[in-house]
């Protein structure tokens, strides 16, 4: 029973981490039509930047949590303006391939700068202890990640549903040309969306670093899970992404504990099942 | 006329390839063998990407399944070439049938994501099933294939000829296939699937056929690679292998028969040269790939037509149409 509750917390916090990463991917895919295969790389860059910041700039996890995502967002803006923007006329496939090449480049750059050994970011002292709830002990950091993930989800919801920028983004999701026709500068929207995606990936990277560790290759593990979540949750639905993230997080965590040989198989089996029953994903809209 | 030219050209190329083991060192023969293996592998993916219009990022799954199956058969059952090669082919055909059934339910980017996900699933299976596959260490000590009389193909030139024969068979078969009515249906799906559907073709069925065929040929390439190396590593089935072969196809030129082979040659030679200087291989291949995507989207084969155009432009006497002068 103890293990069950602790694993549930682990699974939910993992799911919320995956949500932070996948929501950016989903946003970029939905609005720009770019399947950003370098999204995992942005996540990895965020984690490694946090490591660099705590080591060399300010030895505080919270400074890194604030700074690293902003730097990743800046990096994303540079990528979008410098590399992606000139390729929009070439069609969507070339952008996917471009981001794929980018994932290769970033992978080696990170390995070059930080080395290929596994490193870890230490949990901040204020969140390092455990807390007793309902007669069980839980690590505070996991609970904090859960709370933080829920806050990010709520902020995303508020931003998309209640603000003017959110309205533009939702409009862009359903009809990009019309938004441009209404006098909104779609080029700027693209850049902003890509930056938000980068910001979310960076936040995910920093928050995940103390739990999952840092190593070159971490980006692809997360990218593949994020792609699975995108397929399971369905496109264009924040709620769908959130639900799918939680399910995948919990299933993956329990799978690893109970059937370590088959953990990935279970996830992909789940995805196959969803695709057979409902090809558009749990809560997805029809996308063409 | 044109087909006569192609016949003479390919005959000359095959003859030239036959001379390689006699005229060059074992080292160079090995590089040529690797190029031919990856040429087969890239050509198989090209059937999907180039001819059917399905961009798969999980093709290494079948390469790996072919490699692991034929090595396991060679180690535990029989080192006979036909037994191990055909079992590798059959298992990869079955794997492609299963994966294709799921992946062809969706299209576009969903297809790309699903192929990636399924190939990683097969990778995870191989990686975790350590008792059978050796897990992280891979399978070593794969015996060299033997022929019916117990003759082992253990010299580098005999293996090279085995690979060359299969390469020629696969390329000739693919040439026949893409010109057959079935191949033309696949091209039709690439160009306009809705239209093919409305003409009464069951496009999902044909996409599955293409997927299974590509997976089978990929499995043959994997089996050859395991004979060639004498071992199989889980890297052969990892997504980086899928990425590399996709890069070969696109750098070479998707949708052309020889483009992917050129792409394979380009990448193998680049890797051979670079690996003696630096281990930042992914950085260099990624940058090369990005440059190709932006500046030469048609690939190496596309360069030839660009060159032809500019040659025509330089020599306006030969052509009278003003359009060709750019």
HADDOCK unambig.tbl for C-alpha pairs under 7 A between the chains (distance, minus, plus):
assign (segid A and resid 87 and name CA) (segid B and resid 294 and name CA) 6.72 0.50 0.50
assign (segid A and resid 94 and name CA) (segid B and resid 293 and name CA) 6.11 0.50 0.50
assign (segid A and resid 98 and name CA) (segid B and resid 290 and name CA) 5.43 0.50 0.50
assign (segid A and resid 98 and name CA) (segid B and resid 293 and name CA) 6.54 0.50 0.50
assign (segid A and resid 101 and name CA) (segid B and resid 286 and name CA) 4.32 0.50 0.50
assign (segid A and resid 101 and name CA) (segid B and resid 287 and name CA) 6.61 0.50 0.50
assign (segid A and resid 101 and name CA) (segid B and resid 289 and name CA) 5.96 0.50 0.50
assign (segid A and resid 101 and name CA) (segid B and resid 290 and name CA) 5.61 0.50 0.50
assign (segid A and resid 102 and name CA) (segid B and resid 286 and name CA) 6.31 0.50 0.50
assign (segid A and resid 104 and name CA) (segid B and resid 282 and name CA) 5.31 0.50 0.50
assign (segid A and resid 104 and name CA) (segid B and resid 283 and name CA) 6.01 0.50 0.50
assign (segid A and resid 104 and name CA) (segid B and resid 286 and name CA) 5.17 0.50 0.50
assign (segid A and resid 105 and name CA) (segid B and resid 282 and name CA) 6.11 0.50 0.50
assign (segid A and resid 105 and name CA) (segid B and resid 283 and name CA) 4.23 0.50 0.50
assign (segid A and resid 105 and name CA) (segid B and resid 286 and name CA) 5.29 0.50 0.50
assign (segid A and resid 105 and name CA) (segid B and resid 287 and name CA) 6.59 0.50 0.50
assign (segid A and resid 108 and name CA) (segid B and resid 280 and name CA) 6.08 0.50 0.50
assign (segid A and resid 108 and name CA) (segid B and resid 282 and name CA) 5.93 0.50 0.50
assign (segid A and resid 108 and name CA) (segid B and resid 283 and name CA) 5.35 0.50 0.50
assign (segid A and resid 109 and name CA) (segid B and resid 283 and name CA) 6.98 0.50 0.50
assign (segid A and resid 224 and name CA) (segid B and resid 117 and name CA) 6.45 0.50 0.50
assign (segid A and resid 227 and name CA) (segid B and resid 113 and name CA) 6.25 0.50 0.50
assign (segid A and resid 261 and name CA) (segid B and resid 128 and name CA) 5.64 0.50 0.50
assign (segid A and resid 264 and name CA) (segid B and resid 121 and name CA) 6.21 0.50 0.50
assign (segid A and resid 264 and name CA) (segid B and resid 124 and name CA) 6.62 0.50 0.50
assign (segid A and resid 265 and name CA) (segid B and resid 121 and name CA) 5.84 0.50 0.50
assign (segid A and resid 268 and name CA) (segid B and resid 121 and name CA) 6.76 0.50 0.50
assign (segid A and resid 272 and name CA) (segid B and resid 102 and name CA) 6.84 0.50 0.50
